[in-house]
Amino acid sequence: MQQQNWFLIPNEESIETPSLVFYIERIEENIKTLKAMVDDVERLRPHVKTHKCLEITNILIAEGINKFKCATIAEAEMLGIAKAKDVLLAYQPVGENINRFLKLQKAYSETIFSCLIDDLGIVKQLSEKANAANIIVDVYIDLNVGMNRTGMLPDLATELFKGLIALPNLNVKGLHAYDGHIHDSSMDVRVQKSEPIIEQLLALKQSFENISNTKLRIIAGGTPTFPIYAQQTDFDCSPGTFVLWDKGYQDAYPEQKFHTAALVLSRIVSKPANGLICTDLGHKAVAAEKELKNRVFFINAPNLEVNSQSEEHLVLKTENADDFNIGDVLYGLPYHVCPTVALHEKAVCIDANKPIQYWDIISRKRKITI
């Protein structure tokens, strides 16, 4: 695969800005790299929150990946449309989303859907509604292993598990743990922090299997700890960012040899003062949750520094303003690609020697049909 100037788009003058751009060859290479990092492709359960795209889902399925993880009902429906075999909604459904989750199962019967749970009250509601709908719901107990975002503390999970197995129309499939608090650049530190989590999960799994006399699965980790769980356990693994990669992970995790495969295309729209240039890459086109300097890196102009950003504008500082003209194209690598993708309705898709395609970011919406 060509590395030098891989990002350049033929006939770039015809592409509107700001635009999200996917590089299909690099996406396909990333999927092959992922598969090579694990001993069994059946252990892969990639998270689709990064790409939210039906066409990328179809590429993953064509590569033999049959299990997926998602965060919203719309993402789950996208996976149902793709006829994915096994889909985990990595979120505890509450309120109307319980009804939507059950509707998914009836609408997309070729897909087995499951969800996370961590509260007995919600579990009882789910059981009652599943019973009324004559549906068996697969569930995973969500464990808080240190991130303090969702899940229950492992020491409290036994009581929930015993309550679960006594309720009708629920099928406990296993345990889920997301360790997003482990994001150290040092692999040694990530290994050190992961080891007690692995021990804790295995002990709890064994205890629950003894109680229920059923075999359970563990789903654990995200991108930073994926190599650890892939090599040291038999857990299902759920990286997501690998498929597109970004500047943040490229800098933090050099041991993971994925290619950056998504950029944001921008143009210079003004030169408002000495040493300043303004582009059309505002908050609405690239994720803005990080500090200014860690939002986007321009591959074809690496010395540009972010000065300010607003809804529709990104102002950059440079000592070489004369090198840039209004209308020049800048190729931006996002520091955080997942929320950046969600800002765009479509992606411009570049594939070698093929016409440019446009793929919908279909599950950026909160609702597709259900």
Wavefront OBJ file of the C-alpha trace (Angstrom):
o trace
v 0.000 0.000 0.000
v 1.376 3.412 -0.981
v 2.487 5.381 2.094
v 3.803 8.621 0.629
v 0.969 11.106 0.170
v -1.537 8.285 0.598
v -4.155 10.811 1.622
v -4.290 12.882 -1.568
v -7.663 12.772 -3.304
v -7.884 12.792 -7.110
v -9.848 15.807 -8.297
v -9.926 17.236 -4.788
v -11.349 20.444 -6.198
v -14.681 18.626 -6.664
v -14.981 17.697 -2.960
v -16.921 20.095 -0.761
v -15.545 21.045 2.615
v -15.630 20.323 5.418
v -15.928 16.609 4.601
v -15.208 13.318 6.290
v -13.056 11.017 4.151
v -12.679 7.227 4.486
v -9.783 5.395 2.810
v -11.151 1.934 2.050
v -7.867 0.114 1.390
v -6.536 1.247 4.754
v -9.748 0.205 6.505
v -9.468 -3.259 4.980
v -5.812 -3.484 6.030
v -6.738 -2.500 9.594
v -9.283 -5.298 9.780
v -6.680 -7.829 8.632
v -4.234 -6.485 11.228
v -6.878 -6.879 13.935
v -7.567 -10.480 12.976
v -3.856 -11.294 13.096
v -3.652 -10.051 16.691
v -6.018 -12.670 18.116
v -5.908 -16.471 18.065
v -9.566 -16.916 17.092
v -11.676 -14.484 15.078
v -14.712 -15.640 17.091
v -13.264 -13.731 20.044
v -13.591 -10.438 18.204
v -16.583 -8.253 19.045
v -15.644 -4.844 17.594
v -17.509 -1.748 18.705
v -19.271 0.073 15.860
v -19.498 3.431 17.657
v -16.348 4.499 15.828
v -17.626 4.212 12.254
v -21.455 4.021 12.528
v -21.478 2.923 8.890
v -23.324 0.020 7.244
v -20.738 -0.427 4.487
v -17.878 -0.797 6.986
v -20.024 -3.247 8.952
v -20.464 -5.286 5.784
v -16.688 -5.359 5.226
v -16.190 -6.645 8.782
v -18.799 -9.367 8.265
v -17.222 -10.370 4.944
v -13.946 -10.796 6.861
v -15.600 -13.384 9.127
v -16.362 -11.137 12.102
v -19.817 -12.101 13.335
v -20.117 -10.480 16.778
v -20.430 -6.774 17.468
v -20.854 -4.260 20.240
v -22.769 -0.985 20.005
v -23.922 1.884 22.211
v -27.292 2.967 20.785
v -30.494 1.424 19.474
v -29.736 2.978 16.076
v -26.328 1.300 15.971
v -27.988 -1.980 16.952
v -30.535 -1.556 14.167
v -27.746 -0.874 11.655
v -26.223 -4.205 12.683
v -29.617 -5.870 12.292
v -29.898 -4.444 8.773
v -26.473 -5.965 8.038
v -27.703 -9.329 9.403
v -24.918 -9.500 11.957
v -25.283 -12.718 13.912
v -24.619 -11.480 17.464
v -25.065 -7.903 18.718
v -24.465 -6.608 22.230
v -26.073 -3.296 23.159
v -23.371 -2.174 25.582
v -25.819 -0.032 27.474
v -28.509 -0.823 30.022
v -31.847 -0.018 28.328
v -34.133 2.153 30.447
v -37.520 3.755 29.860
v -38.762 3.591 26.276
v -35.468 2.072 25.159
v -36.546 -1.197 26.768
v -39.485 -1.305 24.362
v -37.276 -0.302 21.432
v -34.774 -3.014 22.316
v -37.515 -5.662 22.299
v -38.870 -4.349 18.985
v -35.404 -4.819 17.486
v -35.512 -8.523 18.258
v -38.816 -8.976 16.462
v -37.842 -6.832 13.478
v -34.448 -8.464 12.871
v -34.940 -12.124 13.676
v -31.674 -13.199 12.006
v -29.697 -11.341 14.659
v -29.318 -12.354 18.290
v -29.423 -9.203 20.417
v -28.229 -8.904 24.001
v -27.837 -5.994 26.411
v -26.044 -4.961 29.572
v -27.699 -4.790 32.978
v -26.520 -3.662 36.408
v -29.730 -2.918 38.332
v -32.280 -5.406 39.666
v -35.182 -2.970 39.215
v -34.429 -2.573 35.511
v -33.875 -6.309 35.226
v -37.387 -6.940 36.577
v -38.890 -4.468 34.088
v -36.991 -6.133 31.260
v -38.172 -9.569 32.385
v -41.799 -8.497 32.617
v -41.826 -6.843 29.194
v -39.952 -9.708 27.582
v -42.441 -12.149 29.086
v -45.364 -10.114 27.732
v -43.755 -10.024 24.286
v -42.884 -13.744 24.420
v -39.183 -12.991 23.910
v -36.127 -14.459 25.617
v -33.578 -11.706 26.273
v -29.851 -12.407 26.531
v -28.093 -10.232 29.102
v -24.572 -9.584 30.368
v -23.864 -8.233 33.837
v -21.989 -4.956 33.510
v -19.179 -4.633 36.061
v -17.482 -1.463 37.250
v -13.807 -2.432 37.296
v -12.485 1.054 37.936
v -13.843 3.488 35.374
v -16.777 4.524 37.601
v -19.062 5.236 34.674
v -21.504 2.320 34.496
v -21.792 -1.150 35.920
v -21.881 -2.484 39.441
v -19.001 -3.178 41.775
v -17.934 -6.812 41.407
v -18.388 -7.464 45.134
v -22.114 -6.713 44.743
v -22.713 -8.720 41.580
v -23.492 -12.108 43.149
v -26.811 -10.913 44.557
v -27.838 -9.539 41.160
v -26.800 -12.753 39.426
v -28.920 -14.874 41.789
v -31.879 -12.567 41.202
v -31.386 -12.739 37.451
v -31.418 -16.494 37.119
v -34.693 -16.648 39.049
v -36.551 -14.375 36.620
v -38.404 -15.572 33.488
v -37.474 -14.721 29.897
v -33.903 -13.715 30.745
v -30.793 -15.645 29.772
v -27.537 -14.655 31.475
v -24.766 -14.974 28.897
v -21.846 -13.666 30.914
v -19.952 -10.689 32.286
v -18.938 -7.394 30.700
v -16.197 -5.019 31.837
v -15.009 -1.850 30.146
v -11.707 -0.535 31.461
v -11.599 2.841 29.782
v -9.702 4.271 32.742
v -6.648 2.297 31.591
v -5.193 4.424 28.825
v -1.534 4.773 29.762
v 0.899 4.995 26.867
v 3.207 2.472 28.539
v 2.249 -1.085 27.662
v 3.900 -2.297 30.880
v 1.645 -0.045 32.939
v -1.445 -1.192 31.049
v -0.473 -4.820 31.666
v 0.089 -4.137 35.361
v -3.315 -2.457 35.722
v -5.115 -5.143 33.704
v -3.845 -8.176 35.619
v -5.997 -7.708 38.757
v -9.054 -7.089 36.564
v -8.443 -10.348 34.704
v -8.104 -12.239 38.001
v -11.264 -10.656 39.381
v -13.309 -11.441 36.275
v -12.149 -15.053 36.132
v -12.937 -15.583 39.810
v -16.414 -14.114 39.450
v -17.088 -16.130 36.312
v -16.116 -19.347 38.098
v -18.307 -18.489 41.072
v -21.335 -17.767 38.861
v -20.809 -20.927 36.829
v -20.801 -22.926 40.072
v -24.073 -21.287 41.128
v -25.908 -21.747 37.833
v -24.131 -24.767 36.343
v -23.941 -22.922 33.003
v -20.986 -21.759 30.940
v -20.506 -17.977 30.813
v -18.503 -15.631 28.574
v -16.464 -12.566 29.498
v -16.402 -9.493 27.250
v -13.726 -7.043 28.303
v -11.652 -4.061 27.303
v -11.462 -1.544 24.509
v -8.625 -0.475 22.249
v -5.824 0.359 24.762
v -6.005 -3.046 26.485
v -7.006 -5.096 23.449
v -3.515 -6.604 22.900
v -3.424 -7.688 26.556
v -6.779 -9.458 26.589
v -6.128 -10.890 23.121
v -2.885 -12.529 24.230
v -3.430 -13.346 27.911
v -7.085 -14.462 28.080
v -9.855 -16.158 26.153
v -12.176 -13.159 26.634
v -14.170 -11.628 23.818
v -12.441 -8.365 22.860
v -14.107 -5.125 21.787
v -11.758 -2.619 20.169
v -13.473 0.004 18.037
v -11.069 2.744 16.997
v -8.805 0.273 15.147
v -10.935 0.417 12.014
v -10.225 4.112 11.380
v -7.495 4.921 13.928
v -6.715 8.525 14.857
v -3.955 10.866 15.940
v -4.588 10.351 19.644
v -4.219 6.566 19.508
v -1.437 6.742 16.919
v 0.635 8.779 19.384
v -0.361 6.843 22.512
v -0.186 3.218 21.334
v 2.602 2.769 18.777
v 2.653 -0.990 19.426
v -0.670 -1.272 17.592
v 0.169 -1.083 13.895
v -3.087 0.249 12.508
v -3.280 2.807 9.711
v -5.050 6.120 10.039
v -7.933 5.635 7.622
v -10.204 8.651 8.132
v -9.466 12.333 7.626
v -11.409 15.582 7.627
v -10.966 17.670 4.501
v -10.897 21.443 5.014
v -10.167 24.580 2.994
v -8.649 27.904 3.900
v -11.435 30.483 3.721
v -9.693 33.613 5.001
v -6.412 35.183 6.115
v -7.700 37.608 8.752
v -4.397 38.922 10.112
v -0.656 38.563 9.907
v 0.322 34.981 10.751
v -3.275 33.713 10.888
v -5.270 31.602 8.458
v -8.875 30.489 8.889
v -10.389 27.194 7.701
v -13.948 25.828 7.589
v -13.255 23.102 10.187
v -15.331 24.223 13.147
v -16.847 22.405 16.131
v -19.468 20.941 13.805
v -16.864 19.142 11.671
v -14.216 17.817 14.076
v -14.572 16.698 17.692
v -13.966 19.584 20.078
v -13.941 17.887 23.471
v -10.151 17.964 23.791
v -7.949 21.007 24.322
v -7.346 23.161 21.253
v -3.956 21.730 20.345
v -5.357 18.175 20.429
v -8.270 18.387 18.011
v -6.764 17.983 14.556
v -3.360 17.540 12.958
v -2.891 18.583 9.345
v -0.867 15.955 7.511
v 0.045 18.219 4.631
v 0.791 21.208 6.884
v 2.175 19.747 10.133
v 3.528 23.045 11.489
v 0.158 24.767 11.699
v -0.951 25.496 15.269
v -4.560 25.868 16.354
v -5.293 29.394 17.592
v -9.069 29.244 18.117
v -12.168 27.323 17.074
v -15.863 28.159 16.857
v -18.883 26.486 15.321
v -17.858 26.880 11.688
v -14.277 28.182 11.857
v -10.832 26.979 12.858
v -8.142 29.659 13.052
v -4.523 28.555 12.733
v -1.216 30.246 13.469
v 1.753 30.042 11.133
v 5.036 31.845 10.597
v 4.723 31.105 6.888
v 1.344 32.557 5.983
v 2.602 33.445 2.500
v 2.884 29.719 1.771
v -0.891 29.368 2.031
v -3.620 30.676 -0.242
v -7.337 31.043 0.254
v -8.928 27.908 -1.186
v -6.000 25.602 -0.345
v -7.022 22.135 0.842
v -5.850 20.858 4.222
v -6.019 17.170 5.159
v -6.799 16.895 8.866
v -6.213 13.836 11.037
v -8.603 13.982 14.027
v -7.217 13.311 17.481
v -10.525 11.613 18.369
v -12.171 10.054 15.370
v -15.282 8.495 16.982
v -17.168 11.719 17.826
v -15.796 13.325 14.660
v -17.482 10.687 12.477
v -20.778 11.321 14.292
v -20.730 14.949 13.121
v -21.002 13.984 9.434
v -23.995 12.657 7.497
v -21.829 11.023 4.833
v -18.227 10.039 4.222
v -16.359 10.520 0.974
v -14.838 7.091 0.290
v -11.596 6.686 -1.598
v -10.668 3.320 -3.100
v -7.760 2.810 -5.488
v -8.657 3.109 -9.180
v -12.388 3.305 -8.428
v -14.828 6.205 -8.624
v -15.398 8.153 -5.421
v -18.231 6.745 -3.332
v -20.373 8.339 -0.622
v -21.333 6.239 2.397
v -24.021 7.238 4.867
v -23.073 7.473 8.526
v -26.407 5.828 9.082
v -26.365 5.307 12.831
v -25.212 8.797 13.765
v -28.964 9.315 14.044
v -30.680 8.414 17.301
v -33.331 6.522 15.360
v -33.365 4.695 12.018
v -36.822 3.092 12.079
v -37.221 1.738 15.623
l 1 2 3 4 5 6 7 8 9 10 11 12 13 14 15 16 17 18 19 20 21 22 23 24 25 26 27 28 29 30 31 32 33 34 35 36 37 38 39 40 41 42 43 44 45 46 47 48 49 50 51 52 53 54 55 56 57 58 59 60 61 62 63 64 65 66 67 68 69 70 71 72 73 74 75 76 77 78 79 80 81 82 83 84 85 86 87 88 89 90 91 92 93 94 95 96 97 98 99 100 101 102 103 104 105 106 107 108 109 110 111 112 113 114 115 116 117 118 119 120 121 122 123 124 125 126 127 128 129 130 131 132 133 134 135 136 137 138 139 140 141 142 143 144 145 146 147 148 149 150 151 152 153 154 155 156 157 158 159 160 161 162 163 164 165 166 167 168 169 170 171 172 173 174 175 176 177 178 179 180 181 182 183 184 185 186 187 188 189 190 191 192 193 194 195 196 197 198 199 200 201 202 203 204 205 206 207 208 209 210 211 212 213 214 215 216 217 218 219 220 221 222 223 224 225 226 227 228 229 230 231 232 233 234 235 236 237 238 239 240 241 242 243 244 245 246 247 248 249 250 251 252 253 254 255 256 257 258 259 260 261 262 263 264 265 266 267 268 269 270 271 272 273 274 275 276 277 278 279 280 281 282 283 284 285 286 287 288 289 290 291 292 293 294 295 296 297 298 299 300 301 302 303 304 305 306 307 308 309 310 311 312 313 314 315 316 317 318 319 320 321 322 323 324 325 326 327 328 329 330 331 332 333 334 335 336 337 338 339 340 341 342 343 344 345 346 347 348 349 350 351 352 353 354 355 356 357 358 359 360 361 362 363 364 365 366 367 368 369 370
